[in-house]
């Protein structure tokens, strides 16, 4: 019987206060990969230095977390940008993180778009292609992280990029497979044991139970914990413990060498 291996990721370096009070370090101690904000919706050279250094210390894989260049709305509102402008912005953000990571002697392994940009890639081939071109310009071996079952994964793969499907341990799903809106009741999987149970179900059975009780097929190679979810450090700790107890190995994403 083959051993199941899965990655645990979270969006890191977005909130300076979470870095300062130690919350992000608590989360990162349970992760295998960190998606580090790199100057679009959040993050700057100082926060990248801190988070990349911490990732190296803890053996956590480093990934770029580019977003729309819209700090006012934290990258959560889709922006009207030409494909060329979007590509340039994402390329600049990835390159900024690569520069910091190089100083620490660690590679940038993956790219996971943030917020509205993540959803734009799911819904717009034009947006996904712009993001993909930016990644290819920075490193052809970068892994693109996208939502399980999304169009984005196919569009990235068609460009010759490696892809990894992502599912969410700490968020409830609707019957149609979309994430439940945060503004609606039951959107967050609380207490931590519920999130851990969902994560184990994804890893071991490739399924989740939707908000209406339906069982949905969800295949994923990485599980996300949102760092701004209340109790995120405890959710991450409980998830990792439950995965290991279920016989699931946790390991960072690994890019395949170019042929």
N, C-alpha and C positions, 0 to 999 in steps of 0.2 A: 504494500500500500504506500503510495507516494505521500510525502510530507507536504502539507499546505504551508505556503509562505506568503505573508502579506506585509505591506508597508503601512505605517501609520504617519500621516502628515498633518500639519497645521500651518496656518498663515501667521507668520512671525515678523516682528520688527515694524509693526504698524502703529503701535501705541507706546510712545516714550515712557509714559507712567507705568505701563506693565513691565517694561524693561527695568525701570528704576526700583520698583517695589518687589522685584523677584518673581512675579507671576509667570513671566515668560520662561524663566529658567526652570521653574517647576514643571511647566508643560513640556519643555524641550527634553527633560530627563526621561520622558515616557515615549518620545517620538523616535522614528527612524529617519524621517525626512522633514526638512523645514522649508516652507515656501517664503522666501524673504522679500519683503517690500523693498523696491529698488528705485524709488524716486518719483513714481507717477502719482498714484492716489495717496501714498504715504511713504515714509522712509527717506533717509538721506545718508550721506557717507558715514556719519558718526554711528547711526543705528545699524547700518550694514556692518561696520567694523565690529561692533559689539556682538551682534547676532552670529556673524560668520565665525568669530573667535570662539563663541560659546558652542556652536555646532561642532567645530573641530575638537574642542575639549571633550565633548560628550559623544563623539563618534556618530553624529547625526548628518545625514546627507544634505547637501545644500542645493536649493532650487531657486529660480527667479520667480517673483510674483509681480509681474507688471500689471498695471491698471491704466484706465483712462487718466490722463494728466488733469485731474480734477479733484484737488484736495478739499475744496469747499463741500463737495458732496461725497467725499471719501470713495470716489470711483464707483458709486452705486447707481449712477444715472448714466444712461447711454449718451454718448456725445456724437454729434454730427462731425465726422472727420473723413477726409478723403482717404482712400486706401494707402496712398503714398505717405500721408501725414501719420496715419496710424502705424504703418510699418516703421517709419523713422522713430516714432516715440517708443515703441516696444523694443526696437533694436538698441536704442540709447539706454533704456532701463536695464536690459540684460547685460549690455557691455559694462555698465557702471558696477553691477554686482560682480561680474567676471574680474574686473580690475581689483576690487577689494579681495575677492577670493584668492586671486593669484598671489597677493601679498601674504596670505595665510597658508599658501601651499595646498589649497584644497580645490577640487574641481566644482564647477557648477554643472549639476547632472541633469536637471529637468527645468521645465517652464510650466507654470500653472497660472493662467490669466486670473485676474481678480474681479470679483463682483459683476458689474454690468458687462465688462469685457468678456468674462467667462461665458455669460449667457448670449452675448452677441456672436461669439464663435460657434455656439450651438445652433444659432438660427440663421446666420448669414455666411455663405461661402466666401463672400468678398472679405468679411472681417477675419474669418479663419485663415484664409490665404495670406492676408497681410501679416497676421501674427506668425504664421508658418515661415514666410519669407524672412521675417526678422530673425527668427530662431536659426534658420539655415545660414544667414549671413554671419551669425556669431559663432556657431559650432554645429556642424551637420549631425553630430552625434547626440544632440540634446533630445531628451525624452519629453514629449508633449503630454501633459495630464489633462484629461477631459472627462466630463460626466459620462458614466456608463450608459450606453445606448444612444448617445448623442451623435448628431451629424458631424460634429467637430472632429471626432476621432477618425472617421473615414476620410474627411477632407485633409487632415494632417498626414495620414498614411499615404494618400494619393500623391503627396508631395515628396515622399521618400523619407518622412520623419518617423522615428520610433514613437509609439503611443502607449499610454497606460490608462486604463479605465478606473475612474474614481467613484466611490459611493460614500455616503455620509452616515456616520454612526450617531451623531447627536441631533439629527433633524428628522422629523416625521415626513413620510411620503404620502402623496395623494394617490388615489386609485389609478390615475393615468401615468404614474411614475415620476411626476414632478415633485419638487420639494414643496411642502406646505408653507404658505406665506407666514413669515415671522409674526405678522400682526394678528393671526388667527390663533385661537386656543389650541393647545396640544402641538404646536409647531416644534417645540424643543423637547427632546427626549430626556425627561427628568423623572426620577432621580438618576444618578450616574449608572446604576445597575441596568436601567432600561436601555440606555445608549450602548452599554457593553453587550447586552443581549442582542441588540440589533446588529452590532458589529460582528459578533461571533456567527450569527445567522448568515450574514453576507459572506464571511470567509469560509464557512464550513458547508453551507447548503446553497449558496448563491441565491438567496431570497431574502425579502423583507416582508413584514406584515404592514400593509398600508393602514392609513388612519381609519378606514371603514372595515378593517378586518380581512381584506383580501390578501392573498399571498401573491407577491410579484417576484418574477425572476430578475435578479440584479447580479451581474457578474462584474467583479472588480478586483484589481490588483493592489489598490491602495485605499485606505480608509481615512476620511478627514474628520478632525475635531476642530471646530471653530474656536479660535483662541479667545474670542469675545463672548462666547456662550457662558452664562453664569455657572461657576463651578468647573470651568474647563480643566484645571489641573487634576481635580478628582475624577472627572470623566475619563481623561487620558490614562490616569493610573489604573482605574478600574477596568477599562477596555484592555489595556495591555495584560493585566493579570488574568482576565477571563480568557483572552486568546491563548495565552501560554498554558493555562489549565486545560483548555480544550485540545491541546496538542498542536496548536498553530504556531509556527515560527514567525517572528517578526524581523524584518530586515529592510534596509534602505533600498531604493531603486538603483538598479545598475544598468548603465547604458551598454549596449552591445557594440563591439568594435566595428568600425566601418569595413565593408568587404573590399 
